[in-house]
Amino acid sequence: MTTHNPNLRADRIIGGVATDQRHDSAHKHVAGTAIYIDDMPEPAGTLHGCLGLSTTPHARIKGMDLSVVRSAPGVVDVLTAGDIPGENDISPTGRHDEPVLAGDTVQFFGQPIFCVIAETREEARRATRLARIEYEELPFVIDVGELDPKKDKLVTPPLTLKRGDAAKAIADAPRRLKGKMRVGGQEHFYLEGHIAMAIPGEDQDVTVYCSTQHPSEVQHMVGHALGVPSHAVTVEIRRMGGGFGGKETQGNQFAALAAIAAKKLKRAVKIRPDRDDDMTATGKRHDFVIDYEVGFDDDGNILGVDYVYAARCGFSSDLSGPVTDRALFHCDNTYYYPAVHAQSAPFYTNTVSNTAFRGFGGPQGMVGAERVIDEVAFAVGKDALEIRKRNFYAPADRDGGRNVTPYHQRVEDNVIDRIVAELEESSDYARRRREIAAFNANSRIVKRGMALTPVKFGISFTATHYNQAGALVHVYTDGSVHLNHGGTEMGQGLNTKVAQVVAEEFQIDLDRVKITATTTGKVPNTSATAASSGSDLNGMAAQNGAHQIKQRLIDFAADKYSVPHDQVVFLPNRVRIGNQEIAFADLIKQAYFARVQLSAAGFYKTPKIHWNRDKGEGHPFYYFAYGAACAEVSIDTLTGEYMIERADILHETGRSLNPAIDLGQVEGAFVQGAGWLTTEELWWDDKGRLRTHAPSTYKIPLASDRPKIFNVRLADWSVNREASVHRSKAVGEPPFMLGMSVLHALSDAVASVADHRICPRLDAPATPERVLMAVERLKREAKALP
């Protein structure tokens, strides 16, 4: 740790931008000293809540006897829908379709109906099991595979994107094909589950500590549920033990119930569901059924495509509208479609309402695009990588009309050609492709496969108003800096990056900047930490706040020392004023005695973006982030088991704020993305029950599932052409889609059993069972070929 010495002259500060800096809490995570909400000392008399969940997927509640629950040991109160003093709604989009507690109807198995408040968590949990509820069963729907967007219920209006006449282009194409693909959902599986602790204050006030990516939304939802204005509710979060989108809206329910109970009983209330209840009652990544039709020529050039992206959204809208919109925004991935028609179908189902997840629909959109590429490659008998490169958007240095997306935004920063070319060379793709073919020809049981897949991901919230952020910067008289911003830290290193930005602005060492817990009492009306925008938005807001103070200091120094403004220059831990230098802290002291304001509220809004959903046209993304991955796998054709033998990744992050953290983000995203497409399977039975609701039945990737050889590089030549924070690029979500390379490598390995004459059409997740079934199916189909 650097010791601050204001008299020390240094050539550079320790910990500015574009340098490797450790996560500010990394040592605390390892040592177990990082404070999460469940580690906080509980106020005297804290009560504990537990949700009572429905045991049927769709029914009217004919009768509910909670008398035994109320008389159970330790029970203080039982909340039902009638006990909510304000609005019984926590719908994040204002569609009023998601109650805090179910009223007279339940719409999915595991929907919260009541909440037990007891002296201990164990007493609350035991009491919930004593409820006697009588149901009138109603018809329910779980699977979207057979639903029709023209007849069946949707949770939100669908979106259509179109450019050109796709139907005509497909009909006139020399070759065409159609197919269907299922893409499974995904459990967030954050290490820290949901938790909320509410502490009542005087009058209407309540303070809520909540594991959430969106404190302002929790503030508003708690206010609505209590029937009080937002100024009466303060929400605070220092850190989360993972989020991945699962804490963008899903924490609203726990926070609202804890706050209602706390105000009613005038005691602190904590709600922390166990893992089974958490997985059963909270939303997940949307699973999709993708119908596609494509027209192409004999060389594999795509001439027209038509997509329908049907999503299992659950019983309420939650964020399904923007999620399915973003799936369409990424149905092109890195490919130019001369004519395109794409439509979403956000279906109502009697399942938990699905929600945000890393990539927010973009991964599902891209998987559909990559399936089309695979289909075309098999149809024309060429390597899929050749077909991918043939259909890329035009490079940034030339247009030729091949740079317009299905939503009519021009792709002006395209570097995918360079990314793929460099990765193709560094991974030795051509040589290894030949070696794999030779291996497969001589191996009867084990087959190998390889695939190189690209990624283009749009950066910005598609809801334009979310693209704003605030920050609060204080400089104290000893030269130390206190920083608060609207973003939330969930392990991704956001606080470290934003602190680096402020350190760079003032030219002081990183240890002189402290970021405090995110709270609605300091920075209001913040957006969720999501859409890969955390550093972009909050870094720029913090930079703006620091710049305001810096400008005041320059004005003060120029006036005090009678020098031109351009002769006041901030150097590492000191300031040059004319022909003399003074320590940064000394200048701060002088400014304080001269009554210069040393605090500022920074603000930033993303420029250039706009979106007209009704027309399906606009400029929804500020820029795009690019990457590519080459994965090699081996499969056992007798069991379907497989291993990732090697993965090579090249990903661009612009001028990275912190390459060490960004590298970790890319590595983790790849493994999580591969897990989604291979081992992580959500399964509902014919009674509407989620059966994969615990670590014992749901398989996330283990350390042993990582590639045996794992080569990950950041494109050090990359610079964001847009005026982002220090020309960096977002890195939270884009690398997640690099995991697609594993799915397509598995497909390549399966295809080898039929000499690559048949497209395996692997659905995701490609579990060993699905791989084995695909192998057996291709063997049968190959026998029928001439």
SEPANU-835941 format. One record per residue (C-alpha): residue in one letter; x, z, y. Coordinates in steps of 0.25 Angstrom, whole numbers, plus 5000, padded with zeros to 4 digits. Each point is the difference from the previous one (the first is absolute). Last residue first. Layout:
! residues N
aXZY...
! end
This chain:
! residues 786
p489347974835l499650145004a499150084991k501250084995a500450045014e498650065002r500250104989k501450045004l499550015014r498950104996e500950084992v501050015012a498950035010m499550114991l501350064999v500250005015r498750065002e500350114991p501450025006t499350025014a499949885009p499250075011a499649905003d499549884993l501049904994r499549855001p501049964989c500249865005i500249914988r501149904997h501150105003d500549984986a498850084994v500850134997s500749985013a498850025008v500050154997a501450015007d499649925012s498750085001l500950135000a500949945010h498749975008l499650155000v501450045003s500149915012m498750065006g500850135002l500549945013m498650025005f500450145004p501149955009p499049975011e499450145001g500950105007v501149915005a499549965014k501049915008s501150045010r500349935013h500450135007v498550044999s499349875000a500149895010e499849884991r501149924994n500350114990v501449994996s500549974986w501549984997d500150134992a499049954990l499850134992r500650014986v499550054987n500749984986f499350084989i500649984986k499350084990p498749985008r499250135002d499150044989s500950124995a499850065014l498550014997p498949905004i498650065001k499250014988y498650065001t499450084988s500950124999p500350005015a498550015003h498749935002t500149874991r498750024994l499249975013r498550024995g499049895002k499350034987d500549874994d501550055002w500849985013w501549974999l501049995010e501449954995e501350025006t501049944990t500349855005l499549955013w499950135007g501350054994a500749885005g499550035014q500550144999v501349964995f500249905011a499550095011g501050114996e501249905001v499549945013q499750145006g501450054996l500749885006d499250035013i500450145000a501549964999p499949895010n499450085011l499549935012s500149874993r500349885009g498949924993t499650064987e500249884990h500050014985l500949954989i499750064987d500749984986a499350064988r500650024986e499650034986i498550045003m499650054986y498849964991e499150044989g499049904995t500150054986l500449884991t500449915012d501050115005i500249965014s501349995009v500049995015e500749935012a499650025014c500349925012a499550065013a499749945014g499850055014y499349975013a499450085012f499049925009y499750025014y499050065010f498949974990p498549985003h500249875008g498649944999e499049934992g498950044990k498949965010d499250124998r501350084998n500649975013w501450065001h501050035011i501550035000k500949965011p500550145004t500050134992k499750125008y500950115004f500050135007g500950115004a499650135006a501150065008s500850135003l501250035009q499349995013v501150015011r499950135007a501450005006f500450124992y499549924988a500849885004q501350085001k499750064986i499849874994l501249945006d500850124994a499449974986f500449865000a501550035003i500549955013e500949885003q500649955014n500249875006g498649965003i499150094992r500549994985v499050084991r500450084988n499750024985p500449864997l499849925013f498849995009v500449915012v499750035015q500749905007d498849904999h499250095009p501049995011v500850135004s499650115010y500350114991k498750075001d499249875002a500649934988a499950124991f498650025003d499649864998i500849994987l499350134995r498649955004q500449874992k500450084988i498750085000q499249885000h500949944989a499850124991g498549985001n500149854997q501050024989a499050104993a498949905002m500949894994g500450084988n498550054998l499549854999d501149934992s500550124992g498650034995s499549864999s500149974985a498549995000a499950155000t500250125008a498650015005s499849975014t500150115011n498950055009p500750115006v501550045000k500250155003g498850084995t499749894989t501350054993t501149944993a501150114997t501250005008i501149905002k501450065005v501049925007r501450065003d500449984985l499949855003d501250005009i499749955014q499949865007f498750035007e499349874994e500850014987a499650144997v498649975003v500049884990q500850094990a498950105001v499049894997k500849964987t500150154995n498550035002l499649874993g500950034988q499049964989g499850144994m498550015005e500350025015t498949975009g499949925013g499450055013h501350045007n500750135004l501450015005h500850125005v501349965006s501250095002g500849995013d500150155003t498949995011y499049944990v499649864999h498649984995v499449874994l498649984996a499649884992g498849904999a499649884992q499249875000n499749904990y498750064995h499249935010t500449864994a499350034986t500949914992f501050115001s501449945002i501149934991g499749884992f500749994986k500849884995v500550034986p500849914990t500050004985l501249974990a499650014986m500750034987g499650014985r500650054987k499550004986v500250094989i499549974986r500549864995s501350005009n500849874999a499249915010n499750125009f501450025002a500349865003a498949995010i500450145006e501449945002r499549885007r499250085010r501250095002r500949895004a498949955010y499750145006d501450055003s499450125007s500849975012e499749855001e498550014998l500050125009e500749925011a499149884999v498750094999i500350085013r500549875007d498749934996i499250125003v500450005015n498749975007d499950065014e499049905006v498950014990r498849955008q498750085000h498849914995y499450104991p500449924988t501449995005v500649895008n501549974998r500049874993g499749915012g501449945000d500650135006r501550015000d500950125003a499150114995p500049934986a498749934996y499150084991f500450004985n499449904990r501249934994k500750145000r498950064991i499949884991e501550004997l500050154998a498849974990d501049924991k499349864997g499049954990v498949955009a498950094995f500950124997a500549995015v498649995005e499550124993d501250085004i499849965015v498550044999r500450134993e500950035012a498949985010g499150094993v501150114999m500249985015g498650045003q500050124991p501350055007g499449985014g498850084997f500650125008g501549994997r500250144996f498650054997a498750025008t498750034994n499149994988s498750075000v499850084987t499249924990n498649955000t500349865005y499849935013f500749875001p501049955010a499949854998s501149935008q500049855003a501249905000h499949855004v501349925002a500549865003p501549965003y500450144993y501350055005y500650104991t500850135003n498850104996d498849905001c499050104995h500650105010f499050005011l498950004989a500550134994r500050055015d498549985001t499850074987v500750125005p499449995014g498650014994s500350094989l500450115009d498950104997s498949914996s499250094991f499750014985g501349934994c500749885005r500349924988a500549885006a499649854999y501149905006v499449864999y501049895002d500049855003v501349925001g500449875005l501249904999i501050084993n501349924997g500450024986d500649864998d498949944993d499050035011f499250135003g498550055001v499850154998e498850084995y500150155000d499150124996i500650145003v499550134994f500550115007d500450154999h500050085013r501150105001k499450144998g498950095006t499950154998a499150084991t500549984986m501550005004d499950135008d499150074990d501049974989r501250045009d499450145004p499350005013r500650085012i499050055010k500450125009v499150085009a500350095011r498950105003k498950005010l499049974989k499349895006k501149955008a501050004988a498949944991i499849885009a501549985002a500350004986l498949914997a500549905011a501450014996f499749974985q499149885003n500949945011g501350004991q499649874993t500149915013e501549975002k500450104989g500049904988g500849905009f501350024992g499950155004g501250084995g500450145000m499450015014r500750055013r499850095012i498549985001e499150055011v498549985004t499450075012v498550005001a499250055012h500549885009s499349914990p498650045004v499250094991g498949974989l500850064989a500049874992h500249915012g501250095005v500650004986m499949854999h500649985014q501250104997v500249934987e500049875006s501150055010p500850064990h500249864992q501050014989t499450134995s500450134993c499250095008y500250125009v498750025007t499950085013v498650045004d499350025014q498650015002d500050145007e501350074996g500849954988p499849974986i501249974991a499849884990m500949974989a500049864994i500649944987h500149874993g501149994989e501550015002l500749914991y499249885004f499449934988h499449895008e499149954989q500049854998g499049894998g500149884990v500149855003r499149914992m500349855001k499149884999g500249864998k499949865006l500849874999r500349875007r500849875000p500049875007a499350085012d498849945006a499050114995i501050105004a500249955014k498549975001a499750154997a501150055009d499549935012g501050045011r500250155004k499250114994l499950155000t498750074996l499850155001p498950084993p499150105007t500150154995v499750084988l499449874992k498850014991d499849884990k499349875003k500949905007p501350084997d499749994985l500450114991e500549974986g501550055001v499650115010d500050114989i499450145003v498549975002f499050114999p498550014997l499450145003e499950134993e499150115005y500950125000e499850154998i501250085006r500450144994a501250055007l500950104992r501349915000t500250015015a500250154998r501249994992r500749915011a499650105011e500550124992e501349934997r500249975015t499850145004e499050075009a499049904998i499349885007v499349904991c499849865005f498849924996i499649854996p501449944999q500049864993g500750014987f499249894993f499549915011q498749985008v499450135001t498650015007d499250115007g501150055009a501549974996l501050085008v500949955011p499149885000e500549854999d499149895005h499950035015r500649865003g500950065011t501349944995p500750134995s498750054993i500050155000d498650035000n499150125000e499950015015g500050145006p499750144994i500249964986d499350114992g498949904995a501049924992t500550124992l500950115002v500150124991d500550135006v500850134997v500349984985g501050104994p499350024987a498849914998s498750035007r499949875008v500449924988v498950064992s499049975011l500449865002d498849934993m499949865005g498849914997k499649864999i501349945005r499849855000a501049934992h501249914999p501450024993t499650144993t500850135000s500050035015l501150085005g500050155006l501250015009c500950125001g500250095012h501050115003l499850125010t501150055009g499950155003a501350025006p500549875005e500749924990p501549985001m500449854999d500549954987d498749934997i500049925013y501449954997i501350075005a501349934995t500950114994g500049954985a501549975001v499849854997h498949985010k500750095010h501349924999a499149875002s499350065012d500649915012h500249884990r501549975000q500549915011d500649864998t500249935013a499249895007v499450105010g500850125005g500550114992i501350055005i500249955014r501149905003d501449995006a500050155001r500450105011l499850144997n499650095012p498650024995n500450054987h498949994990t500450044985t499849884991m499450044986
! end
